Amino acid sequence: MDADAGKTEQDAPPRGHAVIEGYLKTLDGSPGVYRMLDPEHNVLYVGKARHLKNRVSNYARPHGHSPRIARMISETSQMMFLTTRTETEALLLEQNLIKQLKPRYNVLLRDDKSFPNILVTKDHDFPAITKHRGAKKRKGAYYGPFASASNVNSTLNQLQKIFLLRNCSDSDFATRTRPCLQHQIKRCAAPCVGKISEVDYAELVAEAERFLQGKDTGLQAKLAKEMSEAAEAMEFERAAALRDRIRAMTSVQTSQGINPRTVREADILGLHMEGGQACMQVFFIRANQNWGNRDFYPRVGNDVSSAEVMGAFIGQFYDKKEPPRQLILSHDVDDKELLEAALSEAAGHRVEILVPQRGEKSELVAGAVRNARESLGRKMSESAAQAKLLKGVAEAFGLDEPPARIEVYDNSHIQGAHAVGAMIVAGPEGFMKSQYRKFNIRGDEITAGDDFGMMKEVLTRRFQRLLKEDPERKGENWPELLLIDGGAGQVSAVHEIMRDLGVTDIPMVGVAKGVDRDHGKEEFHRIGQRPFALQRNDPVLYFIQRLRDEAHRFAIGTHRAKRSKAISATPLDDVPGVGAARKRALLAHFGSAKAVSRAHLADLKAVDGISEKVAQTVYDFFHEGG
């Protein structure tokens, strides 16, 4: 037995300093990126270096490392290298690889969603003002980023009261015959039906853009003067409308809270670290206005420095986002000049990194750090409570240990129409919304209302993909508990589905409404065991109810979005070669898609923007085989 153990140890691939030292003779002084891998080829760490040989020689030393780096070195069995022309290129490549590979020993930004902007369109005679998220493909002026959708929505709400700009789609605009509700409640000037001239509307657009650019100093005084003149002329309705616009403008200015005098365009980054966790609070300052703040919780360790966390966050956060002209930090970073050069190159303008010690900028940073400290305190408290709940779940359902990933499934449809499946995920940090998934039910053999068939399709697609992407279950996407909305029949059906897929070791529990479908009398069903219930005041019961309700909410919302999209669709969406502009032209000319489908070829050719070829395509689409 000892001989076998010795043989196994002898056959294991070498790891540690000796392995790293072996690479030194193949390296030179080029800048580049290195990867450290374990015996199973998992990437442990990605780093960049100005001088690869010097950097790697540091890891070859047997002593002088932090506990985290020492553990990483001890697990390293091989390394990979990519040389670059400059250190700036190495920095950009390093951040791309970190986000792609998610190495265990790197500081990792886990929440990296895009931020919404306000868009003032420029491809229409009467521009719209609307929320925009994603690639900036449409012609227009973009203002942002805003920290959240709620920040944008509240600002847009007030801007519509102030400037009366439309927020409808171009197709709605083209087909209006009378003012909509937005005009009636004094949030739109109704250019669609000629209630305002193009010149006067253009002036409103210009005023709105000046406001968003922080150049609104004379607007409020101008509106106040107009209100006074309207009151003197006894035009009380117009005076009241102007008064409401002034109030809305004041509301926008006061709700922003922070309106720095000396900072025109910057992101304020405040970092707080405690107990092996970190929170980064980011305030978005644009046009001397506060456009909201957001907190982030990068993955760190106990022995990671603030400079490393700050540098890694900046590199990953601005990888796909345009940085402002200033980044104002609470903690300094290593290689500040290199980061400035990389950000400036990516943004196309100079980006300055500051760590202020006094003045207004220092006060802004102190506020961001205070918010970060409070946010991290709340999160750590919530994490402790969540850990206790997960432990309770394990005890209630007989699991070996608290589940790190719970997946909850639900379906939504109306008599089988617009059917969708939904999966929500929860873990030690609460709901993991970035992991939520929706499934459009597309099985032809599924009959209306066949919940078992829908669940089979959802689970089959979910776990076939998991088996393909991670057959050895090394990743974090495999659930440790499945919750199914339903009783014994549903659990039995799911068990059969999972057995057919060859996945039989994941515990599953059916959550069924109890007597009289009363909230609080839920019964829990498991394969081969009698159903049971928890005490009505048990925190674990409330937790399971929250999970089920969240899955139901997500499924209902997904179903409604699909149904709404189907309702608003027109046959013109399926005509080849007819995009948004041509669809608008056809609807404006004929009034409806039904009228387009009945139009003669000569009438179609008469529409502005519709060529003879496109007219023939539209006519053939609706008259094929006729």
WOCORWO-V106246 format. One record per residue. PSI is psi as a letter, one per 40 degrees, with the letter a starting at -180 (999 if undefined). Layout:
psi->(PSI | PSI)
This chain:
psi->(d | d | d | d | d | d | d | d | d | d | e | i | i | i | i | a | d | d | d | d | d | d | e | d | e | e | i | a | e | i | i | a | h | i | h | h | i | i | d | e | e | h | h | d | i | h | i | i | i | d | g | d | d | d | d | d | d | d | d | e | h | e | i | e | i | i | d | d | d | d | d | d | d | d | e | h | e | i | i | i | i | h | i | i | d | i | d | d | d | d | d | d | d | d | d | d | d | d | d | d | d | f | i | d | e | i | h | h | h | d | h | f | i | i | i | i | i | h | h | h | i | e | f | i | d | g | i | i | h | i | i | h | i | a | i | g | d | i | h | i | h | h | h | a | i | i | d | i | d | d | d | d | d | d | d | d | d | d | d | d | d | d | e | f | i | i | e | i | i | d | d | d | d | d | e | i | e | i | i | a | d | d | d | d | e | f | e | i | e | f | e | d | f | f | e | i | i | d | d | d | d | d | d | d | d | d | d | d | d | d | d | d | e | f | f | e | d | e | d | d | d | d | d | d | d | d | d | d | d | d | d | d | e | f | g | d | d | d | d | d | d | d | d | d | d | d | d | d | d | d | d | d | d | d | e | e | c | h | g | i | d | e | h | d | h | i | h | h | h | h | h | h | h | h | f | e | i | i | h | h | h | h | h | h | h | h | f | f | i | h | f | i | i | i | i | i | g | i | h | a | a | d | f | h | i | d | d | d | d | d | d | d | d | d | d | d | d | e | d | e | i | h | i | a | e | h | h | h | i | d | i | i | i | i | f | d | d | d | d | d | d | d | d | d | d | d | d | e | i | h | h | h | h | i | g | i | e | i | a | d | d | d | d | d | d | d | d | d | d | d | d | d | d | d | d | d | d | d | d | d | d | d | d | d | d | d | d | d | d | d | d | d | d | d | d | d | e | f | i | d | i | h | h | e | h | h | h | h | i | i | i | h | i | h | f | e | i | f | h | i | i | i | h | i | h | i | a | d | e | a | h | g | d | e | e | i | i | i | h | h | h | e | h | d | e | h | i | h | e | g | d | d | d | d | d | d | d | d | d | d | d | d | d | d | d | d | d | d | d | g | d | e | f | e | a | e | e | h | i | e | h | h | h | h | h | i | a | d | d | d | d | d | d | d | d | d | d | d | d | d | e | e | g | e | e | h | i | i | h | h | h | i | i | a | h | f | f | h | h | e | f | i | i | h | h | i | h | e | i | i | i | i | i | i | i | d | e | h | d | d | d | d | d | d | d | d | d | d | d | d | d | d | d | d | d | d | d | d | d | d | d | d | d | d | d | d | d | e | i | i | d | d | d | e | h | h | e | h | a | d | d | d | d | d | d | d | d | d | d | d | d | i | d | d | d | d | d | e | i | i | d | d | d | d | d | e | h | h | e | h | i | d | d | d | d | d | d | d | d | d | d | e | e | h | e | 999)
